[in-house]
Amino acid sequence: MQTALKVYPSWSRLTAKARSQYIFKLRQALIDHTEELAAIIVSEHGKTHNEALGSISKGNETCEWACSIPQVIQGRTQEVSGGVTCSEQREALGVVACIVPFNFPIMVPFWTLPIAIAAGNCVILKPSEKVPRTMAFVMELIKGCGIPDGVVQIVNGTVEVVEALCDHPQIPAISFVGSSKVAEIVSKRGRNNNKRVLALGAAKNHLVALRDCNADMCSTDIVQSFTGCAGQRCMAASALILVQEQKVSRERTNRSAPFRSLTSR
């Protein structure tokens, strides 16, 4: 923590354009070391090689977006009254914490990490204790990109580490991705300590198949949805709804009227 606090003033004083140059380097490093990263993800998580490649690619999409920080971070200025002008400025928060799950060892950390540092923050990342090696390798890439020591740090551990991050008085913001139960705990504990908290809990997707759907495409997508990544993702739909149209008898309605029958499994 002290290392991050020490480097934060100089890092946050850099222009957004200067910080984005490091993100460009990080993006390229992920591309150059894709196969090495994929091998680590396959070995420590169990994804197939193609799934590992896909997760790296999706993580790098966020890195690419963070390269545009000089454009998207710009504030606005407006004359709201005679001689009165209001301006909007965006400033870094400080040393922020990111707590991420096991199911996507690189994609989910990259939802927040490149954006946070491009915006001028320092990041303390806690990866899942089940998959520590992927982000440990990414830390080597980060160092190789010339990002100053302390801008990104990793802490490993379980509940005690998460609680320490939620309670630390010098961490103003926390992001969390994981189960709904823990997301609620992190949200309440962080907010009780006057922190900004973004806590994303478990997602449950539902698939709706209409009567006129393409049966071959639909069945393929359904199978891929719940089998991809061994079901360890929010796209693993837990409910399938079949929507069929039937006609009510004329004796009951004096006309043909469709209605929908919902069947879930």
C-alpha positions in Angstrom: 0.0 0.0 0.0 2.8 2.4 0.9 4.4 1.9 -2.5 1.2 2.7 -4.3 0.7 5.9 -2.1 4.2 6.9 -2.9 3.9 6.6 -6.7 0.3 7.9 -7.0 1.1 11.6 -7.0 3.5 11.4 -9.9 1.4 8.9 -11.8 -1.8 10.9 -11.5 0.0 14.1 -12.5 0.9 12.6 -15.9 -1.3 13.7 -18.7 -4.0 11.2 -19.9 -2.1 11.1 -23.2 1.1 10.1 -21.5 -0.6 7.4 -19.4 -2.4 6.0 -22.5 1.0 5.3 -24.1 1.6 2.7 -21.4 -1.8 1.1 -22.1 -0.9 0.8 -25.8 2.2 -1.1 -24.8 0.2 -3.3 -22.5 -2.3 -4.1 -25.3 0.6 -5.1 -27.6 2.2 -7.2 -24.8 -1.0 -9.2 -24.4 -1.0 -9.9 -28.1 2.6 -10.8 -28.2 2.2 -13.3 -25.3 -1.2 -14.6 -26.1 -0.1 -18.2 -26.4 1.8 -18.1 -23.1 -1.2 -16.6 -21.3 -3.5 -19.2 -22.9 -1.3 -22.0 -21.7 -1.4 -20.7 -18.1 -5.2 -20.3 -18.2 -5.7 -23.8 -19.6 -3.4 -25.3 -16.9 -4.7 -23.5 -13.8 -8.3 -23.0 -14.7 -9.2 -25.8 -17.1 -10.6 -23.8 -20.0 -10.1 -25.2 -23.5 -7.5 -23.5 -25.6 -10.1 -21.7 -27.7 -11.9 -20.5 -24.6 -8.7 -19.2 -23.1 -7.9 -17.4 -26.4 -11.4 -15.9 -26.4 -11.1 -14.6 -22.8 -7.7 -13.0 -23.5 -9.2 -11.3 -26.6 -12.2 -9.9 -24.7 -9.9 -8.6 -21.9 -7.8 -6.9 -24.5 -10.8 -5.2 -26.0 -11.2 -3.2 -22.7 -7.5 -2.5 -22.9 -8.0 -1.1 -26.3 -10.9 1.1 -25.1 -8.7 2.4 -22.3 -6.2 3.6 -24.9 -8.8 6.2 -25.8 -8.9 7.7 -22.3 -7.5 11.1 -23.6 -10.6 11.5 -25.7 -13.3 10.0 -23.4 -12.0 11.6 -20.1 -12.4 15.2 -21.3 -14.6 17.4 -19.2 -17.2 19.8 -20.4 -17.6 23.6 -20.1 -20.8 25.5 -20.4 -21.9 29.1 -19.9 -25.0 28.6 -17.7 -25.8 32.2 -17.1 -24.5 35.7 -17.9 -20.9 35.7 -16.8 -21.3 32.3 -15.1 -19.5 29.3 -16.5 -19.6 25.8 -15.1 -16.8 23.3 -16.0 -16.5 19.6 -15.4 -13.3 18.0 -14.4 -12.4 14.3 -13.9 -9.8 13.5 -11.4 -8.3 10.2 -10.2 -9.5 8.9 -6.9 -6.3 7.4 -5.5 -5.4 3.8 -4.8 -8.4 1.7 -5.7 -9.0 -2.1 -5.2 -10.3 -4.7 -7.6 -11.5 -8.0 -6.4 -12.1 -10.5 -9.2 -13.4 -14.1 -9.5 -11.9 -17.4 -10.8 -14.0 -18.1 -13.8 -12.2 -15.6 -16.2 -8.7 -15.2 -14.8 -7.8 -12.4 -17.3 -11.0 -11.1 -18.9 -12.7 -9.9 -15.7 -9.6 -8.2 -14.2 -9.2 -6.3 -17.4 -12.8 -5.0 -17.1 -11.4 -2.5 -14.6 -7.6 -2.5 -14.4 -6.5 -0.7 -17.6 -9.3 1.9 -17.3 -8.4 2.6 -13.7 -4.7 3.2 -14.3 -5.3 5.1 -17.5 -7.5 7.5 -15.6 -4.6 8.1 -13.1 -5.4 5.7 -10.3 -3.2 3.1 -8.8 -4.7 -0.4 -8.4 -4.4 -3.2 -5.9 -5.8 -6.3 -7.5 -6.9 -9.4 -5.6 -7.3 -12.3 -8.0 -9.1 -15.5 -7.0 -6.9 -17.7 -4.9 -7.9 -20.5 -7.3 -6.2 -18.9 -10.3 -3.3 -16.8 -9.1 -0.8 -17.5 -11.9 -2.5 -15.7 -14.8 -2.4 -12.3 -13.3 1.0 -12.9 -11.8 2.3 -13.4 -15.4 0.4 -10.2 -16.5 2.2 -8.4 -13.8 5.5 -9.3 -15.5 4.1 -7.9 -18.7 3.1 -4.7 -16.9 6.6 -4.3 -15.5 8.0 -4.9 -19.0 5.8 -2.1 -20.4 7.6 0.4 -18.1 4.6 1.1 -15.9 6.1 2.4 -12.6 6.4 0.1 -9.6 3.4 0.5 -7.4 0.9 1.6 -10.0 -0.4 -2.0 -10.1 0.0 -4.5 -7.3 -1.4 -7.9 -6.6 -2.3 -9.2 -3.2 -3.3 -12.9 -2.8 -5.5 -14.4 -0.2 -9.1 -15.1 0.8 -11.7 -13.6 3.1 -9.2 -11.8 5.3 -7.7 -9.9 2.4 -11.0 -8.9 1.0 -12.1 -7.6 4.4 -8.8 -5.7 4.8 -9.4 -4.0 1.4 -12.9 -3.1 2.3 -11.8 -1.6 5.6 -8.6 0.2 4.6 -9.0 3.9 5.2 -6.7 4.9 2.3 -8.7 3.0 -0.4 -11.5 5.2 -1.6 -13.1 2.8 -4.1 -13.6 -0.9 -4.7 -14.8 -3.0 -7.6 -16.0 -6.5 -7.1 -17.2 -9.3 -9.4 -18.4 -12.6 -7.9 -21.4 -14.3 -6.3 -24.4 -12.2 -5.3 -24.0 -13.2 -1.7 -20.4 -11.8 -1.5 -21.2 -8.9 -3.7 -23.8 -7.7 -1.1 -21.3 -8.2 1.7 -18.6 -6.2 -0.1 -21.1 -3.5 -1.1 -22.3 -2.9 2.5 -18.9 -3.2 4.1 -17.3 -0.8 1.6 -20.1 1.8 1.8 -20.1 1.6 5.6 -16.5 2.8 5.3 -17.5 5.6 3.0 -16.1 4.0 -0.1 -17.4 4.0 -3.7 -18.3 0.4 -4.5 -19.2 -1.3 -7.7 -20.2 -4.8 -6.8 -21.4 -7.1 -9.6 -23.2 -10.3 -8.4 -24.1 -13.5 -10.3 -26.0 -13.2 -13.5 -28.8 -15.6 -14.6 -29.6 -15.4 -18.3 -32.8 -16.7 -19.8 -33.2 -17.8 -23.3 -36.5 -17.4 -25.1 -37.2 -19.5 -28.2 -40.1 -18.3 -30.4 -42.1 -20.7 -32.6 -40.6 -19.3 -35.8 -37.0 -19.6 -34.6 -34.3 -21.3 -36.6 -34.3 -24.7 -34.8 -30.8 -25.7 -35.8 -29.2 -22.4 -34.9 -31.3 -22.2 -31.7 -30.3 -25.6 -30.5 -26.7 -25.0 -31.2 -26.7 -21.7 -29.3 -28.5 -23.2 -26.3 -26.0 -26.1 -26.1 -23.0 -23.7 -26.4 -24.5 -21.4 -23.8 -24.7 -23.9 -21.0 -21.6 -26.0 -21.9 -19.2 -23.3 -22.8 -16.6 -22.7 -20.1 -18.1 -25.7 -18.2 -21.0 -23.5 -17.4 -18.9 -21.1 -15.4 -20.2 -17.9 -16.9 -23.3 -15.7 -16.9 -24.2 -16.9 -20.4 -24.8 -20.3 -19.0 -28.6 -19.9 -19.2 -30.3 -21.6 -16.3 -33.8 -21.3 -17.9 -35.1 -21.9 -21.4 -38.5 -20.6 -22.3 -40.4 -22.0 -25.3 -43.0 -19.7 -26.6 -45.7 -21.4 -28.8 -48.8 -19.9 -30.4 -52.1 -21.8 -30.1 -55.7 -21.0 -31.1 -58.5 -20.7 -28.7 -61.7 -22.5 -29.8 -64.4 -20.3 -31.6 -67.0 -21.4 -29.0 -65.0 -19.6 -26.3 -64.0 -16.4 -28.2 -66.1 -16.3 -31.5 -62.8 -15.7 -33.2 -59.3 -17.1 -33.6 -57.0 -15.6 -31.1 -53.4 -16.6 -30.4 -52.1 -17.0 -26.9 -48.7 -17.9 -25.6 -47.9 -20.9 -23.6 -44.7 -20.7 -21.5 -42.8 -23.9 -20.7 -39.5 -23.7 -18.8 -36.9 -26.3 -18.1 
